Amino acid sequence: MITPTLVHFLIVGALLFTLGFICVLTRRNAVGILMGVELILNAANVNFVAFNHYVAGGLAGQMFGVFVIVLAAAEAAVGLAIVVSIYQTFRSIDVTDVDLMRE
């Protein structure tokens, strides 16, 4: 049986971060971009908890993890409110339509 090490968790965190970053860069849909940001925040959580377990000990990593989860929930609420507002204005959630707001 393979026991997971810090390197395994860092690889998972790096994969989550990469997938989230690619999602943010390639999606034109605002909800897809928000999901990419959530993946990036989850990658940070994996790294916080893994470093806490394998390097520091204590509860600091878990506290940071809980803080990031609360931050992600607030970001999702504000982000979805912005998406609903954009949809009411433009009848689309395509982020390329939003640059019309500058005019």
Secondary structure by P-SEA (a helix, b strand, c coil): cccccaaaaaaaaaaaaaaaaaaaaccccaaaaaaaaaaaaaaaaaaaaaaaaccccccaaaaaaaaaaaaaaaaaaaaaaaaaaaaaacccccccccccccc
